[in-house]
Amino acid sequence: MTDITLHSHHSRVWRVMPGLLLSGLITAAALWLGSLPAVAGIGLSALTLAILLGMVLGNTLYPALHRHCDSGVLLAKQHLLRLGIILYGFRLTFSQIADVGVSGVVIDVLTLSSTFMLACFLGQKVFGLDKKTSWLIGAGSSICGAAAVLATEPVVKAEASKVTVAIATVVIFGTLAIFIYPALWPLLAPWFNPQTYGIWIGSTVHEVAQVVAAGHAVSPQAENAAVIAKMLRVMMLAPFLLLLAARVKQLSPLEGKKKSQVTIPWFALGFVAVAVFNSFHLLPPAAVKTLNTLDTLLLAMAMAALGVTTHVSALKNAGAKPLVMGLLLFIWLIIGGGIINLLVHAVMA
Protein backbone atom coordinates (compact mmCIF):
# COMPACT_ATOMS: atom_id res chain seq x y z
CA MET A 1 0.00 0.00 0.00
CA THR A 2 2.85 2.35 0.84
CA ASP A 3 4.63 1.59 -2.45
CA ILE A 4 1.43 2.31 -4.40
CA THR A 5 0.94 5.60 -2.58
CA LEU A 6 4.57 6.59 -3.17
CA HIS A 7 4.30 5.71 -6.85
CA SER A 8 1.10 7.78 -7.14
CA HIS A 9 2.83 10.74 -5.47
CA HIS A 10 5.80 10.51 -7.83
CA SER A 11 3.42 10.27 -10.79
CA ARG A 12 1.65 13.49 -9.75
CA VAL A 13 4.97 15.28 -9.29
CA TRP A 14 6.23 14.30 -12.75
CA ARG A 15 2.88 15.29 -14.26
CA VAL A 16 3.14 18.91 -13.04
CA MET A 17 6.88 19.36 -13.61
CA PRO A 18 6.78 20.32 -17.35
CA GLY A 19 4.21 23.08 -16.78
CA LEU A 20 6.03 24.42 -13.72
CA LEU A 21 9.31 24.37 -15.65
CA LEU A 22 7.70 26.27 -18.52
CA SER A 23 6.28 28.88 -16.12
CA GLY A 24 9.70 29.12 -14.46
CA LEU A 25 11.50 29.67 -17.77
CA ILE A 26 9.05 32.44 -18.73
CA THR A 27 9.57 33.99 -15.29
CA ALA A 28 13.35 33.89 -15.69
CA ALA A 29 13.09 35.63 -19.07
CA ALA A 30 10.72 38.24 -17.62
CA LEU A 31 13.00 38.95 -14.66
CA TRP A 32 15.97 39.34 -16.99
CA LEU A 33 14.11 41.66 -19.35
CA GLY A 34 12.70 43.64 -16.42
CA SER A 35 16.24 44.28 -15.16
CA LEU A 36 17.25 45.98 -18.41
CA PRO A 37 17.20 49.79 -17.99
CA ALA A 38 15.58 50.33 -21.41
CA VAL A 39 12.68 48.01 -20.54
CA ALA A 40 12.29 49.24 -16.97
CA GLY A 41 12.29 52.82 -18.27
CA ILE A 42 9.03 52.33 -20.17
CA GLY A 43 7.27 50.96 -17.09
CA LEU A 44 7.23 47.24 -17.96
CA SER A 45 7.75 45.35 -14.71
CA ALA A 46 8.76 41.70 -14.47
CA LEU A 47 5.19 40.77 -13.55
CA THR A 48 3.74 42.52 -16.61
CA LEU A 49 6.44 41.01 -18.83
CA ALA A 50 5.68 37.53 -17.47
CA ILE A 51 2.05 37.72 -18.52
CA LEU A 52 2.97 39.25 -21.90
CA LEU A 53 5.54 36.55 -22.67
CA GLY A 54 3.07 33.94 -21.47
CA MET A 55 0.39 35.25 -23.82
CA VAL A 56 2.79 35.20 -26.79
CA LEU A 57 3.77 31.61 -26.02
CA GLY A 58 0.19 30.61 -25.26
CA ASN A 59 -1.00 31.70 -28.69
CA THR A 60 1.95 30.29 -30.67
CA LEU A 61 3.89 27.28 -29.36
CA TYR A 62 1.83 26.23 -26.35
CA PRO A 63 -0.96 24.37 -28.23
CA ALA A 64 1.68 21.78 -29.18
CA LEU A 65 2.85 21.50 -25.56
CA HIS A 66 -0.39 21.73 -23.61
CA ARG A 67 -0.87 17.98 -23.12
CA HIS A 68 2.38 17.80 -21.20
CA CYS A 69 2.19 21.20 -19.48
CA ASP A 70 -1.47 21.83 -18.60
CA SER A 71 -1.29 20.28 -15.10
CA GLY A 72 1.74 22.31 -14.03
CA VAL A 73 0.48 25.52 -15.62
CA LEU A 74 -2.85 25.14 -13.81
CA LEU A 75 -0.99 24.54 -10.55
CA ALA A 76 1.00 27.74 -11.06
CA LYS A 77 -2.06 29.78 -12.05
CA GLN A 78 -4.13 28.69 -9.07
CA HIS A 79 -2.07 27.43 -6.15
CA LEU A 80 1.19 29.35 -6.65
CA LEU A 81 -0.85 32.54 -7.06
CA ARG A 82 -2.66 31.92 -3.78
CA LEU A 83 0.60 31.09 -2.00
CA GLY A 84 2.17 34.21 -3.49
CA ILE A 85 -0.69 36.37 -2.22
CA ILE A 86 -0.37 34.85 1.26
CA LEU A 87 3.38 35.54 1.30
CA TYR A 88 2.70 39.07 0.02
CA GLY A 89 1.59 39.76 3.57
CA PHE A 90 5.29 39.92 4.54
CA ARG A 91 5.54 43.14 2.52
CA LEU A 92 2.87 44.80 4.65
CA THR A 93 2.02 45.63 8.24
CA PHE A 94 -1.29 45.97 10.03
CA SER A 95 -0.87 49.76 10.14
CA GLN A 96 -0.79 49.82 6.32
CA ILE A 97 -3.96 47.72 6.19
CA ALA A 98 -5.55 50.12 8.66
CA ASP A 99 -4.60 53.02 6.36
CA VAL A 100 -6.93 51.56 3.71
CA GLY A 101 -9.41 51.11 6.52
CA VAL A 102 -13.13 51.83 6.54
CA SER A 103 -13.04 53.94 3.39
CA GLY A 104 -11.54 51.00 1.47
CA VAL A 105 -14.31 48.71 2.69
CA VAL A 106 -17.00 51.26 1.73
CA ILE A 107 -15.45 51.68 -1.73
CA ASP A 108 -15.32 47.90 -2.26
CA VAL A 109 -18.93 47.41 -1.17
CA LEU A 110 -20.23 50.22 -3.41
CA THR A 111 -18.15 49.12 -6.40
CA LEU A 112 -19.06 45.44 -6.02
CA SER A 113 -22.80 45.99 -5.57
CA SER A 114 -23.15 48.60 -8.33
CA THR A 115 -21.16 46.51 -10.82
CA PHE A 116 -23.14 43.33 -10.14
CA MET A 117 -26.50 45.12 -10.36
CA LEU A 118 -25.41 46.75 -13.63
CA ALA A 119 -24.39 43.32 -14.94
CA CYS A 120 -27.84 41.90 -14.14
CA PHE A 121 -29.53 44.81 -15.89
CA LEU A 122 -27.31 44.80 -18.97
CA GLY A 123 -27.26 41.05 -19.33
CA GLN A 124 -30.98 40.38 -19.03
CA LYS A 125 -32.64 43.64 -20.09
CA VAL A 126 -30.24 45.01 -22.74
CA PHE A 127 -28.51 41.99 -24.28
CA GLY A 128 -31.13 39.32 -23.60
CA LEU A 129 -28.70 36.91 -21.94
CA ASP A 130 -29.92 34.30 -19.47
CA LYS A 131 -29.69 34.89 -15.72
CA LYS A 132 -26.83 32.45 -15.13
CA THR A 133 -24.56 33.98 -17.78
CA SER A 134 -25.34 37.48 -16.46
CA TRP A 135 -24.62 36.41 -12.88
CA LEU A 136 -21.35 34.72 -13.81
CA ILE A 137 -20.03 37.70 -15.79
CA GLY A 138 -21.23 40.04 -13.03
CA ALA A 139 -19.49 38.04 -10.31
CA GLY A 140 -16.24 37.92 -12.28
CA SER A 141 -16.30 41.64 -13.02
CA SER A 142 -17.35 42.81 -9.57
CA ILE A 143 -15.26 40.58 -7.29
CA CYS A 144 -12.21 38.64 -8.46
CA GLY A 145 -12.35 37.55 -12.07
CA ALA A 146 -12.14 33.89 -13.06
CA ALA A 147 -11.90 32.76 -9.42
CA ALA A 148 -15.27 34.39 -8.67
CA VAL A 149 -16.80 32.86 -11.79
CA LEU A 150 -15.64 29.39 -10.75
CA ALA A 151 -16.85 29.95 -7.18
CA THR A 152 -20.26 31.16 -8.42
CA GLU A 153 -20.77 28.24 -10.84
CA PRO A 154 -21.82 25.63 -8.20
CA VAL A 155 -24.18 28.14 -6.58
CA VAL A 156 -26.09 28.96 -9.78
CA LYS A 157 -25.47 25.49 -11.32
CA ALA A 158 -24.38 26.92 -14.68
CA GLU A 159 -23.35 24.89 -17.71
CA ALA A 160 -19.66 24.63 -18.59
CA SER A 161 -20.13 26.68 -21.78
CA LYS A 162 -21.52 29.62 -19.81
CA VAL A 163 -18.63 29.43 -17.36
CA THR A 164 -16.15 29.49 -20.25
CA VAL A 165 -17.81 32.56 -21.79
CA ALA A 166 -17.79 34.42 -18.46
CA ILE A 167 -14.13 33.60 -17.80
CA ALA A 168 -13.19 34.73 -21.32
CA THR A 169 -14.75 38.17 -20.78
CA VAL A 170 -13.13 38.86 -17.41
CA VAL A 171 -9.71 37.57 -18.51
CA ILE A 172 -9.72 39.71 -21.66
CA PHE A 173 -10.69 42.98 -19.99
CA GLY A 174 -8.76 42.28 -16.80
CA THR A 175 -5.64 41.80 -18.91
CA LEU A 176 -6.25 45.13 -20.63
CA ALA A 177 -6.49 46.72 -17.18
CA ILE A 178 -2.87 45.76 -16.47
CA PHE A 179 -1.76 48.26 -19.12
CA ILE A 180 -4.55 50.88 -18.96
CA TYR A 181 -4.28 51.75 -15.25
CA PRO A 182 -0.52 52.46 -15.25
CA ALA A 183 -0.95 54.49 -18.47
CA LEU A 184 -3.66 56.62 -16.81
CA TRP A 185 -1.57 57.32 -13.70
CA PRO A 186 0.30 60.37 -15.08
CA LEU A 187 -3.02 61.88 -16.24
CA LEU A 188 -4.89 61.25 -13.00
CA ALA A 189 -2.08 62.08 -10.54
CA PRO A 190 -3.66 65.50 -9.76
CA TRP A 191 -6.73 63.72 -8.32
CA PHE A 192 -5.07 60.68 -6.74
CA ASN A 193 -1.97 60.00 -4.69
CA PRO A 194 -0.21 56.60 -4.98
CA GLN A 195 -2.17 55.23 -2.00
CA THR A 196 -5.62 56.22 -3.28
CA TYR A 197 -4.70 55.23 -6.83
CA GLY A 198 -3.76 51.79 -5.55
CA ILE A 199 -7.12 51.51 -3.77
CA TRP A 200 -8.83 52.41 -7.06
CA ILE A 201 -6.89 49.64 -8.82
CA GLY A 202 -7.67 47.09 -6.11
CA SER A 203 -11.36 47.96 -6.01
CA THR A 204 -11.94 47.81 -9.78
CA VAL A 205 -9.48 45.45 -11.55
CA HIS A 206 -10.77 41.91 -12.08
CA GLU A 207 -8.12 39.34 -11.06
CA VAL A 208 -5.79 39.34 -8.06
CA ALA A 209 -2.84 38.72 -10.39
CA GLN A 210 -3.86 41.65 -12.59
CA VAL A 211 -4.14 43.92 -9.55
CA VAL A 212 -0.62 43.00 -8.48
CA ALA A 213 0.76 43.67 -11.97
CA ALA A 214 -1.08 46.99 -12.45
CA GLY A 215 -0.16 48.29 -8.99
CA HIS A 216 3.45 47.15 -9.37
CA ALA A 217 3.74 49.15 -12.60
CA VAL A 218 2.71 52.36 -10.79
CA SER A 219 4.72 52.29 -7.54
CA PRO A 220 5.38 50.10 -4.47
CA GLN A 221 2.95 52.20 -2.41
CA ALA A 222 0.24 51.85 -5.05
CA GLU A 223 0.91 48.10 -5.27
CA ASN A 224 0.56 47.64 -1.50
CA ALA A 225 -2.68 49.62 -1.34
CA ALA A 226 -4.03 47.82 -4.41
CA VAL A 227 -3.41 44.36 -2.94
CA ILE A 228 -4.98 45.30 0.41
CA ALA A 229 -8.08 46.76 -1.27
CA LYS A 230 -8.30 43.69 -3.51
CA MET A 231 -8.03 41.28 -0.59
CA LEU A 232 -10.83 43.11 1.21
CA ARG A 233 -12.87 42.72 -1.99
CA VAL A 234 -11.99 39.02 -2.34
CA MET A 235 -13.10 38.38 1.24
CA MET A 236 -16.54 39.69 0.24
CA LEU A 237 -16.90 36.66 -2.07
CA ALA A 238 -18.27 34.40 0.68
CA PRO A 239 -21.12 36.72 1.82
CA PHE A 240 -21.85 37.51 -1.85
CA LEU A 241 -22.26 33.81 -2.62
CA LEU A 242 -24.51 33.32 0.40
CA LEU A 243 -26.77 36.17 -0.76
CA LEU A 244 -26.77 34.85 -4.33
CA ALA A 245 -27.64 31.34 -3.11
CA ALA A 246 -30.63 32.80 -1.26
CA ARG A 247 -31.68 34.61 -4.45
CA VAL A 248 -31.37 31.43 -6.52
CA LYS A 249 -33.52 29.58 -3.99
CA GLN A 250 -36.11 32.37 -4.14
CA LEU A 251 -36.28 32.29 -7.95
CA SER A 252 -36.05 28.49 -8.30
CA PRO A 253 -37.36 26.75 -5.15
CA LEU A 254 -36.75 23.26 -6.53
CA GLU A 255 -33.12 24.08 -7.41
CA GLY A 256 -32.66 25.85 -4.11
CA LYS A 257 -33.46 22.65 -2.19
CA LYS A 258 -30.22 21.18 -3.50
CA LYS A 259 -27.34 22.18 -1.27
CA SER A 260 -25.09 24.76 -3.01
CA GLN A 261 -21.38 24.79 -2.37
CA VAL A 262 -20.06 28.14 -1.14
CA THR A 263 -16.33 28.67 -1.56
CA ILE A 264 -14.52 30.61 1.16
CA PRO A 265 -11.38 32.39 -0.12
CA TRP A 266 -9.04 31.06 2.57
CA PHE A 267 -5.96 32.51 0.85
CA ALA A 268 -7.29 36.03 1.48
CA LEU A 269 -7.59 35.26 5.19
CA GLY A 270 -4.07 33.81 5.09
CA PHE A 271 -2.80 37.06 3.56
CA VAL A 272 -4.28 39.09 6.42
CA ALA A 273 -2.91 36.67 9.04
CA VAL A 274 0.63 36.91 7.58
CA ALA A 275 0.43 40.72 7.42
CA VAL A 276 -0.64 40.85 11.07
CA PHE A 277 2.21 38.47 12.00
CA ASN A 278 4.65 40.66 10.06
CA SER A 279 3.45 43.70 12.01
CA PHE A 280 5.20 42.33 15.12
CA HIS A 281 8.58 42.17 13.29
CA LEU A 282 9.37 38.74 14.73
CA LEU A 283 11.49 37.66 11.75
CA PRO A 284 14.91 39.16 10.98
CA PRO A 285 15.02 41.52 7.97
CA ALA A 286 17.15 39.07 5.96
CA ALA A 287 14.49 36.36 6.32
CA VAL A 288 11.74 38.76 5.28
CA LYS A 289 13.80 39.81 2.25
CA THR A 290 14.22 36.15 1.24
CA LEU A 291 10.48 35.56 1.59
CA ASN A 292 9.76 38.64 -0.54
CA THR A 293 12.10 37.36 -3.26
CA LEU A 294 10.36 33.98 -3.18
CA ASP A 295 7.01 35.78 -3.33
CA THR A 296 8.07 37.70 -6.45
CA LEU A 297 9.06 34.43 -8.15
CA LEU A 298 5.75 32.76 -7.24
CA LEU A 299 3.68 35.71 -8.46
CA ALA A 300 5.67 35.96 -11.69
CA MET A 301 5.16 32.24 -12.34
CA ALA A 302 1.44 32.71 -11.74
CA MET A 303 1.43 35.66 -14.21
CA ALA A 304 3.25 33.53 -16.78
CA ALA A 305 0.70 30.73 -16.35
CA LEU A 306 -2.19 33.17 -16.61
CA GLY A 307 -0.72 34.54 -19.83
CA VAL A 308 -0.16 31.08 -21.29
CA THR A 309 -3.83 30.20 -20.76
CA THR A 310 -5.16 33.49 -22.21
CA HIS A 311 -6.01 32.64 -25.82
CA VAL A 312 -6.97 35.09 -28.55
CA SER A 313 -9.55 32.53 -29.71
CA ALA A 314 -11.49 33.31 -26.51
CA LEU A 315 -12.63 36.53 -28.19
CA LYS A 316 -14.29 34.56 -30.98
CA ASN A 317 -15.74 31.82 -28.80
CA ALA A 318 -17.34 34.21 -26.32
CA GLY A 319 -19.56 35.84 -28.94
CA ALA A 320 -20.45 39.50 -29.36
CA LYS A 321 -23.07 40.10 -26.64
CA PRO A 322 -21.11 38.83 -23.61
CA LEU A 323 -18.01 40.67 -24.81
CA VAL A 324 -19.84 43.96 -25.28
CA MET A 325 -21.43 43.50 -21.88
CA GLY A 326 -17.99 42.81 -20.38
CA LEU A 327 -16.65 45.93 -22.11
CA LEU A 328 -19.42 48.11 -20.67
CA LEU A 329 -18.77 46.73 -17.19
CA PHE A 330 -15.05 47.37 -17.70
CA ILE A 331 -15.77 50.99 -18.65
CA TRP A 332 -18.02 51.32 -15.60
CA LEU A 333 -15.30 49.93 -13.33
CA ILE A 334 -12.81 52.50 -14.64
CA ILE A 335 -15.09 55.56 -14.72
CA GLY A 336 -17.79 54.71 -12.17
CA GLY A 337 -15.30 53.04 -9.86
CA GLY A 338 -13.03 56.07 -10.10
CA ILE A 339 -15.90 58.39 -9.20
CA ILE A 340 -16.88 56.18 -6.25
CA ASN A 341 -13.28 56.25 -5.02
CA LEU A 342 -12.99 60.04 -5.29
CA LEU A 343 -16.35 60.65 -3.60
CA VAL A 344 -15.72 58.27 -0.70
CA HIS A 345 -12.24 59.70 -0.10
CA ALA A 346 -13.67 63.24 -0.21
CA VAL A 347 -16.46 62.43 2.24
CA MET A 348 -14.40 60.28 4.65
CA ALA A 349 -11.16 62.29 4.50
Disulfide bonds with the S-S distance in Angstrom:
none
